[in-house]
Amino acid sequence: MSSTGYAQTAGLSAVNVRLVTDEAEAVLAILAKRKTNAPVTEADWQEVFLSEGYIRLKKREASMKRAFEDADFKAFVLADQTAERAPALADTLAKWKRADVSGAARLALAYLPKEARITAKIYPVIKPLPNSFVFEVTTDPAIFLYLDPSVTREKFENTLAHELHHIGYGSSCPAAATRAEIAKLPKDTQTVIEIIGAFGEGFAMLAAAGGPDIHPHAVSNPEDRARWDRDLANFNDDLKKVEQFFVDVGGGRLTDTQIQEKAGSFFGIQGPWYTVGWKMSVVIEKTFGRARLIECFCDQRKLLPTYNSAVVIYNQKNGEHLATWSPALLEAIASRP
């Protein structure tokens, strides 16, 4: 029941990506039976519960300490609301199965070091919660995507490229030598450098779009594109809010819980980790080139100072007034043990 697509770069086996649709297809088979009033057998339910997608979804929910019982899932599948959505779900799955998985992987690899590798299983799933996520990134990378009829094939491909970039980044950055150097820094400085990695959401937005001259929501609905444009207009203010957060973390003024809560608030729907991260990435690439940008994200210590150097040139060339990071913050990040 699973659909498998392998993507490889030209001449290189840097990508091994599978689209696994067994859970969604098993659920749709039950919905099709329900539509014709055919009996749903225990064997039909076992097709769901023994599917790779369902087993890993259940494992992920358990890791999050969330209840996920077979009986509750049965009730969800048999609910009238789910039955009403069956035609749209089946149509969406068919469209997603025609997605260019190879193209999504190529977009991701174009913004990763040469040694990057992408191995992942992609699970479009029918489930109660409308969230999407990655799971077991360091052992058996999985991307779970809520089967959403409002998401076009093009948007699905864009989301795949974004998530595949995260997985490829995790396979190659930072280098072992860089990690060893960072490990010698003061604990609070290490924390700041680690959190800077959250700007990787913006980096992945750039990769998924395909370049700095392509709108990151080119294939999104008008509402999402308008929201992004509104949020991006707050770039200078948002950069300074994140800067104050970094200063507070580096100064040891926040507890671990406060750090997690504040860092989490910058995610939002697509908050500063996305918008500020994307704009910084664009500025660096347009000024110093893509190789330099990749280098900065593979050693987060370089990201903010490189952006500061690039933005001076960028502002002059484009007549913009983008904010810079404070010298004091950059000095703190560059501190030595």
N, C-alpha and C positions, 0 to 999 in steps of 0.2 A: 504493500500500500504506500510505501514511501517513494517520493520522487527525489532522485539524486542528480545533482549537477556538479561537475568538477570544473574548477577554473584554474588555469595555469598561465603564468606569464610567458612571454615569448622565449622559448629555449630554456626556461627555468621552472623547476618544480617548487616554486616559492609559495604556491597557494594550493590548499586542499580544502575546498568548501563544499558541503553537502546541504541540500534542501530536503528536509525530512518532514513529510506531511501526513504521516500515518495517523496521528491523533485526530487531526482535523477531518481526515477522510473517514475514519471510523465513526466519529460523531455525526457526520453528514449522512452516513449510511443508515444510522438509527433514525435520524430526522426524516429521511426518505421513506422508511418503513412506516413511520408514524403518520405521514401524510396520506398513505394509502390504506391506513388501518390494518396493516400487516402486523403480526405479533413480533415484538422485540424479544429475542431469546437471550438466555444467559451467555450464549456464544457471542452474540452481538456485543454485549457489554464487555466480555473478555477481550474482544478486538480493541476496545478503547483502553481498558485498564492494563493490558500487556503491551500497548504501543510504546515505542521508545519515547515519543513526545510526552505521553502522560506520565510514564515512570519518572522521567527526569523533572517534569513539572512538579510532581508530588514531592520529589526529593528536595527541590529548591524551596518549596513552601515549608517543608519541615525544617530546613536550615534557617529559615526566617522565623521559626516557632509560630507558624500560622496553621490553623486547623485546615485540613484538606482531606475530607473523607469521601470514599467512593459513593456512599449513600447521598451525600450532599451534592456530589457532581451529577449523579443520576437525576436528582430533583431539578437541577439546573438544565440539563439536557431536555427533560420532559416538560419543562415549563412552556406555557403558551407563547411567551415572549420570544423564547429561543426558536420555537417552531415557525413563528412569523418571519424570523430573520433568515431562515434556511435558504431560500432562493438567492438572496443577496450574498450570503456566506459562501455558497457553492460557486457563484459567479466570481467572487473576489479571489477565492483560492485558485480557480482556473487561471485567472489573470496573473496572479503572483507566481504561479508555476511557470509562466512564460517569461519571467523576469530575466534580465541579463545579469546573472550572478557573476560571470566572468568580468563583465564591464565594471560592476561595483568593486570587485577585488582589485582591478587595475587602477581605479581611481584612488583606492586606499594606498596601494603600494607606491604610487607616484609621489606620495608625501611621507615616505618612510625610508630609513636607511637601507642600503643595498642588501644588508644581511637579514633584513626583516623577513619573517615567515608568517603566513596567515593560515591557520588551521581552525576550522569552525564548522559546527553543525547549526543549521538555521531551522527553527521550528515555528512555522505559523500555527497557532493554536486557538481553538475555540474554548473559552474558559469564562468563569464568572467575572473576574476582575479585568478591566480594560487596560492593564499596564503591559509594557514591554521591558525587557531587561536582558543583561548578559549573566551567565552563570558558569562557575568553575573555569574561569579564564586561564588559570595557570596549569590546569590538569587536563580537562577535556572541554575546550571552549564551546559554549553554546549561546546562541542568540534566540531568545523567545520573543516572538512578535504576535501581539494580539490581532487576530483576524478581523480587520475593521473594513467594512464595505466603503467607508468614506475615503480610504487610502487607495489612490490609484497605483497602477503598476510602476509608474515613474517615481512616485513618492516612496514606494516600497524599495525600489532600487537605491534611491538616495539614502534612505534609512539604513539599508544594508551596508552601503559604502561607509557611512558614519561609524557604525558598530564594528565593521571589519577593520577600520582604521584603529580603533581602540585596541582590538585584539592584536593586530600587527605591531602596534606601538609597544604593547606589553611584552612582546616576544623579543624586542631588540633595544629598548631604552629603559633606564640609562645603562650604559656599559658597566661592566663589573668594576673597572678601574675608577669610574666616576662615582659609583656607589660607595666604594671604599674611601674615597676622599671626603665625600659628604658625611660619612659615618664618623669622621674624626672631628667634625664641627660641634659647637655647643648644641645641646639638645633643642633649645628653642629655635635656633637657626635651622637645624635640620627639619623641624616641623614646618617652618615657613617655606623652605625649599620644596618639601613634599607637597604642601598645599598649592604652591604655584603650578604644580602639575594639573590642577583642576582646569586651568586654561586650555588643557588639551581638548575640552569640549568645543572650543572655538576653532582649534586647529583641525579637528575632525569635520567641523562644518565646512571649512575651506576645502578640505580634501574631497568631501562628498559632492560639493558643488562642481569641482573640476578645475578651479583656478580662481585667482583674485578678482577677475573681471566678470565673474558669473555670480548673480545674486544667490545667496545661500538658500533662499526660499523660492527659487525659480520654478520649481515644480510643486510648490505647496498651494494650498487654497488661499484666496485673497485675504482672508482674516488673519492667517498665520503670517503672511508676508507683511501686512500692515502692522501687526503687533511687533514684529522684528524691527521694522523701520522706526517705530516709535521708541522702542527700547534702545536702539542704537544711537538715537539722537541724544541720549543721556550718557554717552560714553565718558565725557570728562568727569561728570559727577560720580559716575559709578567707579571709575578708576580710582578716584580719591577715597571713596568708601572702602574699596578693597585695600587700598594702601594703608588706611588707618587700622584695618583689621590685621594686616601683616605686621605693622608696628606694634600693636598690642600683643600679638602672639610672640614676636621676637623679644619683647620686653618682659615676657613671663607674666603678663597681667590677666590672662584668661585661664580658666580651668579647662580640662580636657572636654568636659561637657559643653562649656561655652564655646569652645573652638568648633566643635562638631555642629552645634546649632547655628552659629554664625556662618560657617562655611556652607552649610546646607541651605541657608537663606539665599545664597548667591546662585544657586541652581535655578530655583523657580521653574517656570515653564521653560524658558530659555533666558536665564538671567545673565549677570555679568561674566560668569565663567564662560558663557557662550559668546555674548556680544563683544565684551572687551577682549576676550581671547581671540576672536575672529579678526577684529580690527587690528590688533597688534600683529597678528600673523600676516595680514594683508600688507601692512606698512613695511614689515621686515622683508617679505618676499619681493615687493615692488622696488624696494631700495637696494637690498643686498643679494637678492636671489633666493631660490628655493632651497639650495643646499645649505645656505647659512641658516635659514629658518628651521630646517630639520635638525641641524646641529644644536640650535638653541633649545628645542624641545627635548632633545636627548640629554641635555645637561641644563636643567631648569635654572641653574645659577646664572646662565648667560642670557636668559630670555628678557628680563627687565632692562638690564643695561644695553643690550643690543637694540631693543625697541627704542630706548632713549636716544641712542645715536642715530637710528634710522629716522625717527620722527622729526628731528630737526631738518633733515634734508627733505623729507616728505612734505612737511608743512610749507616750506619755502617753495617747493615745486608746485604744490596744489592749492596754495592760498588757504590752507586750513589752520586751525589753532588747536590741534589735539594736545591733550595734557601729557605731562611726563611724570615719571616716578621720582620721588624725592631723593637727593644725593645721600641723605642719612640712611634711607632704607637700602639703597644699593650697597652702601658701605657695610651695613650689617650683614647682608647676604654674602658679601665677599670676605667676611671675617675668617680668620684662620684659628685653628685650635690652639 
